[in-house]
Amino acid sequence: MKITFSTIKSGEIFCDDFLCLTDLNGTIEFKHMQTAGGIAVVYAPNGTGKSSLASLLDTEVTDESRKFVAADEYGNEIKPETGTFHVIHDQLNRNVIRGKTTDYLIGAQIRREYELRDRLSVAYQNAFSQLSSKYKTDYKVSKVGDCILVHMQSLQDTVHQTAYPFIRSIVNSRQRGKDIDKDKFVEKINNIGISNVKVKLESSVKCGIKGNHVRVLINDEEELSEDVHNSDELHHHNNTHHHAHYHATIDFIEHTIQNLAVSDKVKNDVISIYKLIAQAESKAHGVDVSEIHFHEVGMMDAIADVTCCAMLMEEINPDKVVVSPINTGFGKVKCAHGILPVPAPATANLLEGMVCYSGNIEGELCTPTGAAILKYYVNEFGNMPAMIMEKQGYGMGNKDFPVANCIRAILGEKTENNSIMESNNDTNQNNRTIENSATIQDTIVELRCNIDDMTAEELSFAVEQIWQDDVLDVYTTPISMKKGRQGTLLNVMCKESAKEEVAVTIFKHTSTIGIREYKCSRMILNRKIEKVSTQYGDIDVKKTYGYGVEKSKLEFEDLKKIAIENNISIREVKENI
């Protein structure tokens, strides 16, 4: 049996080149088949479009982005509506027949094929990672204009000319995420297999700022949150959406995600984010995660949101994600469980340990889905670090507020050790104004524990041992514990990267059996050490500035040294300087 395709269209797989096929390039002959009925096997190398063709032939729903038109050797027209093809899938989503036939079609090599693919993928990742590290760390090649790349480009031999674009693509990480075509990406999202879901990208303007709004439609309907602004709405609130009351478990959601046409990394990211949502809902409702059920529409909407975000993060592959404090909004919001405070309980659970504030906008500004995405990807909270800004984008919400309802994302290359900021602070120092000084925010970890069975000497020794390079402060506070016992509250502030090491030291040198961890957003004044000439010689002065203030302080160790050498008090040293 011969089938001649005149048109095949399916996203980016079968593109415009397949819209005008002929009997010369569009004919497939299925041998040893009856005219009606029978089994056909399509066998070809990897990457030639077998699975994509089978998926297209199996579809019953078409539009301009997904269709085929064909005819058999007798001139009978074949379209998706005719139901000519029936594709059978095995447990590995291969387009083959179950049972004994499977052995003949794919043999015993299927496991080896997948294992080899995974091994090659890991090997390539390791190789690229090591190569990138070698050029960036060992040879300090990080920008297109670096001397090594310039020298390679100037050499005319074949080896260097071939290697140049390859190495350039590795070291020039600024290109990540810059070449994403928005329309093609939306088309890609719509072809990953989320049932009954379609994503549309629309232009939007908020407070004069132009950006993009992504609409997620489930059966051509968009789910919107509803804020409650007055007491009357508590008793008279009509939901404009009427969806079927079907609910899905977390296991069903994982199954849905595993069957999406996306990379394994994206699948793992989406499942991890959804587990965060499930855990937050579980805590809010006081039931086990396995008992959490998600509303059908809300579930598919969230899966689309999270998957889109995960696909973009995979494409951009940032080294670090820094987020400003999260504005939750305030007031009340209507959901499936009734009228809830903002942030909703599940959202509040997800925001634990994160920097957030309520602001002055009434309404829900942060949903559980948004909070879970941030919790999964964010490395630290604070202002934008010193970096070379490369690209920015605005995502617009549905609602209108007195301020722009948008999220701004900025992609950039961080400068080494904030060198730009330091250089600017050193320039025209005498003319610098306090208002124009740069300010810093970062996130630190505070570790606390209560102690009531250590002597003052033992506790003092423990504090000395806890002090290390990544520890910012250590202090103790007298407290009254149960049964009237006098105890000590030990507080240790450190960098997040050092918390595990610091915790080990606390357990080792104190009697505590438990440590509480708190993430804190820290506002820091800029700091600088300057030398000042005095009658006693040069003395270090610590200068701090930012947030509209400026301070200076003489280095105590220098004052102490002068006082000892001159047999005078520290107060006298200060008075004489």
N, C-alpha and C positions, 0 to 999 in steps of 0.2 A: 504494500500500500504506500502510495506517495502522497504527501501533503505539502503544498506549496504556500508559504506564507508571503503575503504582500505587505503586511505591516506588523511590526512587533515593537511595543513601547513599554518600558518599565523603569522609571526613574533614571538613574545614571548608568544602569547596567546595559539596557537596550536603548540607546540614545537616538538622535535624529538620523543616524546612519542606517537605522533599521526601519525607517518609515516608508521607504520605496524599494522593497525587495522584488526580485524577479525569480523566474523558474531556474535561473542559473545560480543564484546565491541564496535563494530562500526555500529550497526544496529539501525535505527530509524523507528518506525512504525507510519505511519500517518493513523489514523483510520477514518472511515466514509468518505472516499474520493473515487472518481472515479479513475480509472486507469489513465486516462488522464484528467487533469484539476482538479479544486476544490481548496478549501482553507484549509490550515493547520495552526494550532496555536501551537507554542512551548511555553510551560509554565513551568517555573522552578524558584528556588530562585535566588536572586541577586548574581551576581558574578560567575555564572556557565557557562557563555559563550554564552548566547542566541543571544545577539546583534552581537557578533563577528562571530558566525556561520552564521547568516542571512546576514551579510555584505559579508562574503566569498562566500556564495551561490549566491549572487546577482552580483558578479563580472564577467566580460567577459575577463579580461586581467590577465594573470598569469605569474609567473616566479618561480624560485626555492624557493623563500621566501614566496610565496603566491599561493597556488594551492589546488585542491581536486580531488580525483578520487573515483567514486562510481558506483554501479550497482543496478538496481531495481530487484524485485523478479523474473522477467522473464529473467534475465541475460543481459539486455540492459545496455551498458556502459553510464555513466553520467559524463560529464566533464563541465567546465565552457563554452566551445565552443558549447555544445549542447543546451544551453539556456533552460534547464529544469525548473529552478526556476525563479520566479518573486516575488520579495519582495516589499511589500507596506509599506511605512513609514507614521506615523502620524506627526503632527506638532511639537511633542516633540521628534522626531527621534526614537520613539518606533516602533518596527516591528509588527504593527497591521493594521487592516483595518479601513479606515475612515468611518464615519457615525454611524449608530445605533449599529453596531457590536462593536464599540469601548467601549461602555458602558459595554457590557458583558465581554470583554476581560480584561479591566483594571479597570472597575468600577469607582466609584467616589473617589477612594483612591489615584489617581495619584498626585493630588495637595498635599494631606497630606504626601505622600511618599517623594516628593521633599522637602517640608517644613521640614519634620523630618530629612532628610539627611543634609540640610543646618544647622539646629539647632544643630545636633550632631557634625558637622564639626566645628562650632563656639565653642561649648562647649569643644571639645577636644583641640582646639587651645588655648583657654583661660586656661584650666587646665595645659597643658604642659608649657605654658608661665609663669604661676604663680609658678609652681613647679621649673622650671629652675631658675627663679628669686630668689626663696626662698633659693635654694642651693648655687647659685652663689653669691648673694648679702648678705643675712642674715647670712649664714654660711660660706661664703668665700670658698666654694668648687668649684674649677674650673679646676682642673687637675686630671688625673688618680692617681697620687701618693699622693694626699692629705690624711691627717691622718684619716679623717672620712671614706673614701672609703677603706683605708687599714684596719681599724678596722672592717668594715663590712665584708670584704673579709675573715678575720681571724675567724669570728664567724661561727660556724658549723650548727646553727639551720636553718631550712627550710626557715623561713621568710627572714632572712638576705641574704641567698644564692640566693633566688629568686629575691630579690629587688636589689641586687648589680649590675647585668648587666644593669638593667633598669636605675638606677640612673647614672651609669657610662656613658651610652649613652647620657644622658642629659647634664651632666657637661663637657664632653669631646668634645667640639665643634670643635676641630681640625680635627675630622674625616669627617666633611662636605666637600663633593666634592672629597674626596681622593679615593673613591672606584668606581668611574665611569668607566665602561668598554667602551672604545671608539667605538669599533665595534658594540656593542649592542646599544649604544646610537645613532649611525648613522642609524641602522636598525629601531630604534624607531622613529626617525625623518621621515624616508621614509614611515612610516605607519600612519602618523597623518592626511593625507588626503589633502595635497597641490596638486592641479591638475597639472598633466604633469611635476611635479618637482621631481628630484632625486638628492640626496646629496651623494657625494663620498668623502671619506677621503683618502688622498694620502700623502706619505712621501715627504719631500722637504728639500733641503739644500741651504742656502743662506750664502755666505761668510764663508763657513765651519761650520755653525751652523745647526744642524738637527732639524727639526720641522715638523709640519703638515700643509697641505694645504687642505682646504675644497672647493671642486668644486660644485657649484650649477648649475645643468643642467636643462634647460627647453626644453622639446622635444629633449633631447640629445644634446643640444647646450648650450654653456656657454657664457654669456654676459660679455664683457670686456670693460673697459673704454679705451679711446684713447687719449694719450697726443699729443700735437702739439709742435714740437721743432724748427721749422724754418718757415720763411715767405712763402716758397713754398707750405708747407702743408696747409696753409690757403686757397689756391686756388685749390690745387690738393690733395684732401683727400678722399680716397675711404673707405667706411665702409664695412668691411668684413662680417658683419652680415646682413641678409635680413629677417627681421621679419614682421609678419602681423601688420598693423597699427591699431590695436584694442586698445582702451583706456577705462579705468575704473574709476568710480567716487569713492570718499571716502566712500560713503554708500555701494557700491558693495564690497569694500575691507573689511569693517566691517562685512558684511554678510559672506564673505569668511572666515574670521578669527573665527567668532562665530561657524562655522561648523567644525572646526578642532578638532581632537581627542586629546585635551590637557586640562589641568586643567583650571578652571575659572580664577585663578590668572594669568596664562600665557596669556590667552585671553585678560584680562584687560591690562596687561603690553604691549602686542603687539599693541593693539588698541591705547593706550596712546602714544606709540612711533610713530606710523604711523600718528596720529593727529599732532604731532610736525612737522613731515615732510610736511604734508599738509599745515600747517600754514606757514612754511618757504617758500614753493613754492607759496602760495597765496601772501605773501608779495613780493616775487621776481618778480612775474608776474603782480602784481597790480589787482588781481581779488579775488572774494570771495572764501572761502574754498570750497563751494559747486560746484564751477565752475572748480576746479582743476581736471584734468584728467591724469591718470598715464598710461604710455605705458605698454602694456600687459606683455612683457617679463621682463622689469625692475620692474614692480609691483610684479610679482611672485618671482623674484629673491630677492627683498627686504623683502617680507613676509617670505621667507625661512630663510634669514639672521637673521631677527629680532626674529622670532619664535625660532630658534635654540639658540640664545643668551638668550632669556627669559627662555627657558627650562633649560639651564645650570645654570642661576642665581637662579632659583627656587631650583635646586638640591643643589647648594652650599650654598645658603641663607646667604650671608656675612652680618656681622654687619655694616661694613663700606667699601666703595669703594674709594680708593685714586688713582688718575691718575696724571702722570707727564704731563707737558705742551704739548699740541697737536701740532705736526708738520704737517702743512697743505701742505707743498711743495709750489712751485711757477710755473709760466708759464701759459700755456693755455691747455684746454681740449676740445675735441669734444663731443657734446651730441646731443640729438634730436633737440634742439633749435639752434644749430650752434656752433661756436667757442666761448668759454667762458673763462674768467680769472680764475685762481686758487687762492684761493678757489672759487668754483662756487657760484653764488649769494645765492642759497638756503642753501648751506653749511655755507656761511658767516653769514646768518641770524641765523642759529642754533647755531653758535659759539659765538654769542653775550653773554657777561657776563662770558665766559670761557677763561681760560689761554691758549694761542696758539702762534705760531710763524711760520714764513715761511721757516726758515732753508736755506740750500744751495743745495737742491735737486730739479731739475726741473721735475715737474710732479705732478699729483693729488694724494696726500697721505691721504686725508681725504674726504670721500664722504658724501652726505647728510644722508644716512643710518647710517654710522659710527658715525657722529656727533650727530644724534638724540639718538642713543643708549647711547652714553656717557652722553648727557644732562640729560637723564632720570635716569640713575643709579648712576652717580658720586656724592659723598658727598663732596669731597674737592680735590684740586690740590696741588701737592708738591712732595717732595722726599718720598721714602719709609719710613714709620715710624719705630721706634724701635719695632721689633717683631721677634718672633721665626719663621723662614721660614720653611714651611711644604712641599710645593709642588710648582712646576713651570711648565709652558708650553709655547711653541713658536708657534705662528700662522704665516705662511708664505704667502706673497703676490705673484701675478703672475709676476710682473715686476722685473727687475734686476737693481740695482743701485750700485754706488761705496761702499755704506754701506749696511748692512744687511736689507733687506726689510721684517721686521718681527715685530710682537707685542708680548711682553712677559707679561704673567700674573703670579703673585705670590700670593699664598695663605698662610697665616700665622696667628699666634696668637699674638696679640699685648701685649707687656709687660705693667705692671701697672706703669703709670706715668713716662714712659721712664726710669725706674729704672736701666736698663742695661746700657744705655748711660751715666747716671749720675754716676754710679758706676765706669765705665771705665774712666770717666774724673777725678775722684778722685784718681785713682790708679796711682802711680808713677808720681805724679804731677810735680815734679822737672825735670823729664826727658821727659815730654810731648812736642811734637813739634807742632807748629801752623798748619803745613800742614796736620797733622793727626787728628786735631780736628774735631768733628762732626759738621755739619751744618744743619740748619733747614729751611724749607719752609712751609708756610701755606697760607690759603686763608682768607681774611678779607673782610668786607663790609665797604664802605665809603658812608656816607649819607651827602648830600649837599642841601642847600637851600639859596636863596637870601632874604635879609631883608633890608627894607628901611624906616620902620616906628616905630623903637624902639630906645629909648634913650640908651646912653652908659651904664648907670647904670642898666637899665632893661636887656640889653644884657649880661652884666657881671653876673647878678644874674642867668640868664638862663643857661649860661655856667657852673656855679657852680652846678646847679641842674642836668644837663645832665651827669656830671661825676658820674660814678658808676663802680662797679667791672668789668663788661665786656666791658667797654669803654676803648679803648687803647689811644686815643688822641682826644682833642677838641681844635680847633683853629679858629680864624676869620681873614679875609683878607678884607681890604677896596677895594671896586669896584665902578665903575661908571656905573649907570644904565640908562634906557631910559629917555629922556628929561633932561639929565644932572644931575639927582638925584644921590647923594652920598649914597651908600649902603654898606652892609656888607655880605660877603660870609661866611656862617657857615659851617665848615667841622667837621664831627664826624666820627672817625674810631672805629669800634667795631667788636666783634666776630659775625659770622653769626647767631648763635643761639640767640643772644640778640637784633637783629635788630628791631624786632617788638616792644619790650619794649622801646628801645631807641627812636624809631620814635614817640611813644605815648608821651614820655617826651618832645621831641622837639615841637610837636604840642601844648602841654599844656603850655609851658613856652615861646614860641615865637609867633610872629604874622603870620608866614608863613602858606600858605594854600597848599603847595606842597613840597615834598621831593624827590630828585633824588637819586637813588641807583646805586652803582657801585661795582662790585666784583673785588678785587685786589689780585694778587699773591704777597706774602710778603716774602722776604729773611731776615732771622733773625740771628744775631750772638748769640752764646751760652752765657748764663749769669750765673754769680756766685758771691755770696757775701762772702767776707773774712774779718776777723778781723785783724787789724794792731795795734800793740802797739806803742804809742807815749808818749811824756812827759805830754800830757793832758789826757791820758788814752786810752782805746781801741776805735778805729774808724772803721766804716764799709767802705770797699772799694768794689765798683762794678767792676768786671772784665768781659770783653766780649772778645770772640775769635771765629775764624772761617773765611773761605774764604781767608786764607792767612794773616790775620791781628790779632793783639792782642791789647786791650785797657784796661785802668784802670781809675777809677774816684772816688775821695773821696765823700762820701755821704754828700750832702749839709746840711741836717738838723743837722748832727753831727758838721759840721764846724760852723754853725750858733749858736748852743748851746754853743760851746767853746768860740766863739767870745763874746757872751753876758756875760758869766760867768767871763771872764778875761778882759772885757772892752777893747778889741782890735778889729781891722778890720779882716774880713775874709781873706784878702790878707796876713796879718801878720800871721794868723794861718797856712796858706799853706806854708809860707816861713819857719816857725819854725818846721814843721813836716818833 
